[in-house]
């Protein structure tokens, strides 16, 4: 069966509901089924094409001239209008110029000054975890470094930090197809935008942080007020949700794969490679939409016509058996390093250097202090249109002698 808009090179059609509760809770079998159908699959329920093979996802992420972010990264017009000024919803050359403001604050040179702080905070965190009888992998472990280090870097006032975190947790839902989940996410997103606008207008940020630099650039006339607020909103959601999800996922993976924890214990220098594998295996941000601005041809000959919504799925690409040996296995010294969990091309995650530093430091420190990680009860996954992670993760750490 083929989609009727291109009979000669048309994509196969699927009735799979990519945004059902079941698919969001356990997406990887769904991704595999769609990958097996072809490089692009037309999802008739939502009138969008799914791209999930590694080669095609990487190509699409680089080819902004064919797969544009300029019309938004969501599957409903409300989110795309609300995030019109967000950096993630811009194409070059506008994206290139605005991104400079972000990369200046997150470059390796800029982050050099916080590396010692990250390492020390990771040591303190690992010491606390090793001393606890039991703990929650999300609130007690995963929240610590993103909330404290990232919020300090951005420069959010202390009193709004708990509110920003809570709001950020549900905002990605707004990017899904129209329905109760995306509608609730839009309400959450509107609250976040209002809070950021209030902080911007009152200039109630810490001096020297990323937020302060954006506000200065806006007052100087380099960018508009709306652009500054949109960029701050995008960074809040991406920086907190993704790193928190990856931190918790790492605990779960090491608890369920004790042989990999033993590898890290024996060689803590594998922590950087382990961080990369955590993001590949769990992919905290699973997928974003694009729109084709011209006919796009994929690796198996499938053509996606111009003017179509396309779901670019990082998580599916990261489990593609065409790119990874034994892709559903967690292997911290894996030979393949080319995962797409941080994106790729113009929209590659600007904060990935910081995220890698945090994950590497946290798990290296934990490996030196904890002999064994164990699950201490049933976990609870979030159900989110874009993000993938844990809402609750009861854990136990057995300290080293």
C-alpha positions in Angstrom: 0.0 0.0 0.0 1.4 3.5 -0.9 0.5 7.1 -0.2 -1.4 8.5 -3.1 0.6 11.8 -3.4 3.5 10.1 -5.1 2.8 6.7 -6.7 6.2 6.2 -8.3 8.3 6.7 -5.2 5.8 6.8 -2.5 6.3 6.0 1.1 4.5 3.0 2.7 1.5 3.9 4.8 1.1 2.9 8.5 -1.8 3.2 10.9 0.5 3.0 13.9 -0.4 5.6 16.6 3.0 7.0 17.4 1.5 9.2 20.2 -0.6 6.6 22.1 0.2 6.1 25.8 1.6 2.6 25.0 3.9 3.9 22.2 5.2 6.7 24.3 5.9 4.4 27.3 7.6 1.8 25.1 8.6 3.4 21.8 11.4 1.3 20.5 9.4 -1.7 19.2 7.2 0.9 17.3 10.3 2.6 15.9 11.7 -0.7 14.7 8.5 -1.6 13.0 8.5 1.7 11.2 12.2 1.4 10.2 11.5 -2.0 8.7 8.9 -0.5 6.4 11.2 2.0 4.8 13.3 5.2 5.0 10.1 7.3 5.3 6.7 6.0 6.4 3.5 8.0 6.0 1.5 8.0 9.3 -2.1 8.4 8.2 -3.4 9.1 11.7 -1.5 12.4 11.9 -0.8 13.2 8.2 3.0 13.2 8.7 5.9 11.2 7.5 8.2 9.3 9.9 12.0 9.2 9.3 13.8 6.8 11.6 16.8 5.2 9.9 20.2 6.5 11.0 21.5 7.5 7.6 18.3 9.4 6.7 17.9 11.1 10.1 21.5 12.4 9.9 21.0 13.6 6.3 17.8 15.3 7.2 19.3 17.1 10.2 22.0 18.5 7.9 19.7 19.4 5.0 17.8 22.4 6.4 17.2 23.5 2.8 14.9 20.5 2.4 13.8 19.8 6.0 13.0 23.2 7.5 12.5 24.1 11.1 11.3 27.6 10.2 7.6 26.6 10.2 8.0 25.1 13.7 9.1 21.7 15.2 5.6 20.7 16.5 2.6 18.9 15.0 0.1 21.6 15.8 -0.2 25.3 14.7 -0.5 26.5 18.3 2.9 25.4 19.4 4.6 26.5 16.2 3.1 30.0 16.7 4.0 30.1 20.4 7.6 29.2 19.6 8.0 31.2 16.5 11.0 33.1 18.0 12.7 30.1 19.6 16.1 29.2 18.2 15.0 25.6 17.5 12.4 27.0 15.1 14.8 29.1 12.9 16.8 28.1 9.8 20.1 29.6 8.7 21.2 32.4 8.3 18.9 33.7 11.1 19.6 30.7 13.2 23.3 31.0 12.6 23.5 34.6 13.9 21.2 34.0 16.9 23.0 30.8 17.9 26.3 32.8 18.3 24.7 34.4 21.4 24.2 31.0 22.9 27.4 29.3 21.9 29.4 32.2 23.3 28.1 31.2 26.7 28.4 27.4 26.2 31.6 27.1 24.2 34.5 24.8 25.5 36.4 28.0 26.4 33.5 29.5 28.3 32.8 26.2 30.1 36.4 25.7 31.2 35.7 28.0 34.1 32.9 25.8 35.5 34.6 22.4 34.9 36.1 22.4 38.4 32.7 23.3 39.9 31.1 20.4 38.0 33.7 17.9 39.2 33.4 19.0 42.8 29.6 19.0 42.8 29.7 15.5 41.2 32.0 14.3 44.1 29.7 15.8 46.7 26.6 14.2 45.0 28.2 10.8 44.8 29.2 11.0 48.5 25.6 11.7 49.5 24.2 9.0 47.3 26.7 6.4 48.7 25.7 7.3 52.2 21.9 7.0 51.6 20.1 3.8 52.4 17.7 4.3 49.4 17.1 7.3 47.1 15.0 8.4 44.2 17.1 8.5 41.0 15.2 11.5 39.7 14.8 13.9 42.6 17.9 12.9 44.7 20.4 12.3 41.9 19.3 13.5 38.4 18.0 16.9 39.5 21.1 18.0 41.4 23.6 19.1 38.8 21.2 20.4 36.0 19.2 22.5 38.5 22.2 24.0 40.3 24.9 24.3 37.7 22.7 25.0 34.6 20.5 27.5 36.5 23.6 29.3 37.8 25.0 29.5 34.3 21.8 30.9 32.9 21.4 33.1 35.9 17.9 32.5 37.0 16.9 34.0 40.3 16.7 31.5 43.1 13.1 32.0 44.0 11.8 31.0 40.5 14.0 27.9 40.0 11.5 25.4 41.4 8.7 26.8 39.3 10.8 26.8 36.1 11.7 23.1 36.6 8.1 22.1 37.2 7.0 24.0 34.2 9.7 22.7 32.0 8.8 19.1 32.8 5.6 19.2 30.8 6.3 21.7 28.1 7.5 19.3 25.4 4.0 17.8 25.4 2.9 20.9 23.5 4.8 19.7 20.4 2.6 16.7 19.8 -0.5 16.3 17.5 -3.6 18.1 18.6 -5.2 16.3 21.6 -5.6 16.5 25.4 -1.9 15.9 26.0 -0.7 18.7 23.7 -3.4 21.0 24.9 -2.2 20.5 28.5 1.3 21.1 27.3 0.3 24.4 25.7 -1.2 25.6 28.9 2.1 24.8 30.7 4.1 26.4 28.0 2.0 29.6 28.2 2.7 29.8 31.9 6.4 29.4 31.3 6.5 32.1 28.6 4.6 34.5 30.9 7.1 33.9 33.7 10.1 34.4 31.5 8.6 37.6 30.1 8.1 38.9 33.6 11.7 38.0 34.5 12.9 39.7 31.3 10.9 42.9 31.8 12.0 43.2 35.4 15.6 42.2 34.5 15.5 39.9 37.5 18.5 37.7 36.6 21.9 37.1 38.0 24.6 39.4 36.5 26.9 37.8 34.0 24.8 34.7 33.2 23.4 33.6 29.9 20.1 35.3 30.5 21.8 38.5 31.4 23.8 38.4 28.2 20.7 37.9 26.1 18.9 40.7 27.8 21.9 43.0 27.2 22.0 42.0 23.5 18.3 42.7 23.3 18.5 46.1 24.9 21.5 46.9 22.6 19.2 46.1 19.6 21.0 42.9 18.4 17.8 40.9 18.9 14.2 41.7 19.8 12.6 41.3 23.2 10.5 38.5 21.7 13.6 36.7 20.3 15.4 36.9 23.7 12.4 35.5 25.5 12.0 32.7 22.9 15.6 31.7 23.1 15.5 31.6 26.9 12.4 29.4 26.8 14.0 26.9 24.4 17.0 26.7 26.6 15.1 26.1 29.8 13.1 23.2 28.4 16.1 21.5 26.5 18.7 22.0 29.2 16.7 20.7 32.2 14.6 18.0 30.7 17.3 16.3 28.7 20.1 16.2 31.2 17.8 15.2 34.0 16.4 12.4 31.9 19.9 11.2 30.9 21.1 11.2 34.5 18.2 9.1 35.7 18.5 6.8 32.7 22.1 6.1 33.4 21.3 4.9 36.9 18.6 2.6 35.6 20.9 1.2 32.9 23.7 0.5 35.2 21.4 -1.1 37.7 19.9 -3.4 35.1 23.3 -4.0 33.3 25.7 -4.8 36.2 28.5 -5.9 33.9 28.7 -2.5 32.4 28.8 -0.9 35.9 31.7 -3.3 36.7 33.5 -2.0 33.6 33.1 1.6 34.7 34.2 0.7 38.3 37.3 -0.9 36.9 38.0 2.1 34.6 36.3 5.4 35.5 37.9 6.9 32.5 35.2 5.2 30.5 32.7 7.7 32.0 32.7 9.9 28.9 32.0 6.9 26.6 29.3 5.8 29.0 27.7 9.2 28.9 27.6 9.0 25.1 26.0 5.5 25.3 23.4 6.6 27.8 22.2 9.3 25.4 22.3 6.9 22.5 20.3 4.2 24.3 17.7 6.4 26.0 17.6 9.5 23.8 16.0 12.0 26.2 14.5 14.0 23.3 13.0 11.4 21.0 11.8 13.3 17.9 11.0 16.7 16.4 9.0 17.7 13.4 10.2 19.5 10.3 8.4 20.6 7.1 9.7 19.7 3.6 10.2 22.9 1.5 11.0 20.8 -1.6 10.7 17.2 -2.6 13.1 15.2 -0.5 14.6 11.9 -1.6 15.7 9.4 1.0 18.3 6.6 0.9 16.0 3.8 -0.2 14.5 5.9 -3.1 11.4 7.1 -1.2 10.4 10.6 -1.9 8.6 12.9 0.6 6.8 15.6 -1.3 7.3 19.3 -0.6 5.0 20.9 2.0 4.7 17.8 4.3 5.2 17.5 8.0 8.0 15.1 8.8 8.9 13.6 12.1 12.7 13.2 12.5 13.3 10.6 15.1 16.7 10.7 16.9 15.7 7.8 19.2 14.9 5.5 16.3 18.1 6.4 14.5 20.1 5.6 17.7 18.7 2.0 17.7 19.0 1.4 14.0 20.6 -2.0 13.3 22.0 -0.6 10.1 24.3 1.7 12.0 24.9 -0.1 15.3 25.9 -3.7 16.1 23.4 -5.1 18.7 21.7 -1.7 19.0 19.4 -2.8 21.8 22.3 -3.6 24.1 23.8 -1.0 26.5 27.6 -1.2 25.9 29.7 1.7 27.5 32.8 0.9 25.5 30.9 0.6 22.2 32.9 1.0 19.1 30.3 3.1 17.3 30.3 6.7 18.8 28.1 8.4 16.2 24.8 8.7 18.1 22.3 11.5 17.3 20.8 12.0 20.7 22.2 15.6 20.8 21.0 16.2 17.3 23.3 17.0 14.4 24.0 19.7 11.9 22.9 23.3 12.4 20.5 22.4 15.2 23.0 20.2 17.1 22.5 20.8 20.8 24.4 23.9 21.8 24.5 22.7 25.4 25.8 19.2 24.7 29.3 20.1 25.9 27.9 21.0 29.3 25.6 17.9 29.4 28.5 15.6 28.6 30.6 17.2 31.3 27.9 16.8 33.9 27.1 13.1 32.9 30.8 12.2 32.8 31.6 13.8 36.1 28.6 12.4 37.9 29.1 8.8 36.8 32.9 8.8 37.2 32.4 10.0 40.8 29.7 7.5 41.5 31.8 4.7 40.1 34.6 5.5 42.6 32.2 5.5 45.6 29.5 2.9 44.8 30.1 -0.8 44.4 26.6 -1.7 43.1 23.5 0.1 42.0 20.1 -1.7 42.5 16.5 -1.0 41.7 14.5 -0.6 44.9 11.0 -0.7 43.6 8.8 -0.2 40.5 9.8 2.8 38.4 7.5 5.2 36.7 8.1 6.5 33.2 6.8 9.9 32.0 4.3 9.9 29.2 5.4 12.8 26.9 5.0 13.5 23.2 8.7 14.4 22.8 10.7 13.6 26.0 11.5 10.2 27.3 12.5 9.6 30.9 11.5 8.7 34.4 9.1 10.4 36.7 10.2 8.2 39.6 13.1 5.8 40.0 13.5 4.1 43.4 17.2 3.1 43.8 19.6 1.7 46.3 23.4 2.2 46.2 25.8 -0.2 47.9 28.8 1.9 48.9 32.3 0.7 48.3 34.4 -0.5 51.2 
